[in-house]
Amino acid sequence: MSKVIFFIVSLVVLGNGFFTEATFSSSLMVDMAKIVMDNYCSPEKLLGMKEAIGAASSNTEILNIPDAESLARVLSAGVQGTVSDPRLEVTYEPNYVPAVPQTMPPLPPEQLVAVLQTSIKLDILEGNIGYLRIDHILGEEVADKIGALLLELVWNKILPTSALIFDLRYTGSGDISGLPYIVSYFTQAEPPIHIDSVYDRPSNTTTKLMSLSALLGERYGTNKPLIILTSKNTKGIAEDVAYCLKNLRRATIVGEKTAGGSVKIDKIKVGDTDFYVTVPTAKSINPITGSTWEVVGVSPDVEVNAEDALATAIKIVQFQAQVPAIIEGAAVLIADNYAFEDVGGAVAAKLRGLLASGAFNLVVSKTDLETKLSAVLEFLSGGKSLKTSSNTPALPPVNYSPEMYIDLIKVSFQTNTFENNIGYLRFDMFGDFEEVKPIAQIIVEHVWNKVVNTDAMIVDLRNNIGGPTTAISGFCSYFFDGDKQIVLDKLYDRTTGATTDLVSLSELTGTRYGSKKSLIILTSRATAGAAEEFVYIMKKLGRAMIVGQTTSGSSHPAKAFQIGESGIFLSIPTVHSDTSAGPAWEGAGIAPHIPVAASVALDTALEILNKQVAGQK
């Protein structure tokens, strides 16, 4: 409100100052304000203007302005700053001649052909990629007159292409009635789609623009790649075309951010003077976003300089042509190798369905596809283990000195002995058995021996993210007696079809904790992978009480599979634990015996064990 009042006061002040010396009426400034108030397409920005005009009309201060052009520039700056819209403009044009709307004159066929060939550029690029450049968006009336020629000379040549690059980098004019025609050729016939709404301020009406069910000629379809090229010179209806197709997720926009024009600009004469107010009198409101491209422009999906947009688009189309084979290859790998055959088959079928529905049509690069495919696979499988992977080569082993190993172990493990001789052991990742074996004695001396002689133990896996499962049988064995071998789990490998018994070890480095002393394992939603396998075994065999939260529901370590020659790798879990005795923990997690927040799990475990020790005394 205050900005509007300031604007109106400024108009009257400037008007009084200028027109005191000239012969014009000071009411001209108020007339300018009324033009804006009655015609500007966003009246919500003008709240309070009517009251402000009345309050400002009696102002008699004088401010000298040297000439009409200077006054117009000052007024433009004022109105643009007040409403925050650079499209509003005041000009002084004594020789202005209103533009006459263009009409299509009656031309013989040969001249019509020449006009079309000049105004529309068409090419078929290598790889059956269509290229179409239109520098003016034709309206409904003109399209009806020359539709048959457009079909013959342009559209029928585009239809057989495998992809289309639609160049709007040089398109700065057009008719809003042409928008439904263009959009409809790239969408389905039924049902009609609400593609845009245009609010016209002078008539205070809103027109809903819908896609067309009937068209001259065939549609391009909904799945073939469509790239729209834009630049900072793309303006007006061309921006609307790009914005609509982008938000319908039918096109990928490549190039520069567009100009941020308007669907309709009117230049309105102020009374009998030579001053004019240029006002955006209508605005586009997209039904999907609820906002507009006007003023702010259309942001590209892939931002490059306008001169590089065509070359970039060609690369995108070439990559998109590979996507169906990549997705099909991923589906085959998942169906053939995923640990649970029924889940793998279901994920593969849904993945193929998404491909057919066009879910991957807008990917623009290998990285983009990897990101999208990972998100889709995690959602479809209900877990975090089925995803794309980088397949980064393993680093060569590092030869640490004994002192360096000791320092590393001290950082990796935490131990403590609480009241009543209750031991505490925390580590946040499992290591590979072959890597751990050479330093087993060091771990025993600097970690295990600190807790092995306690009367009860808490193993804290709340932050353990997993790792290789090769050390699981050894770690489990410390909590059982060595007089007999125990089958800890049965592991089914989908890639080989074999089931392997995971058994306790008869020989260990250091002293066993044994099967008699109390053991509590702390878990959280972050507890994953190998840590879950350990929790699963200890719970299933009744050797430990689990306190905390249900675990992540991850999987046994996944294997990397390359999808054909694409350079994209899938991380696929191929092994699962025995499900004959109950449901799998993979994908579901392991529920604790005593569910509590992870933050209080240790306190809960200590309370339980302290009561046990007190009861035994």
Order of alpha helices (4+ residues) and beta strands (2+ residues): alpha-alpha-alpha-alpha-beta-alpha-beta-beta-beta-alpha-beta-beta-alpha-beta-beta-beta-alpha-beta-beta-beta-beta-alpha-alpha-alpha-alpha-beta-alpha-beta-beta-alpha-alpha-beta-alpha-beta-beta-beta-alpha-beta-beta-beta-beta-beta-alpha
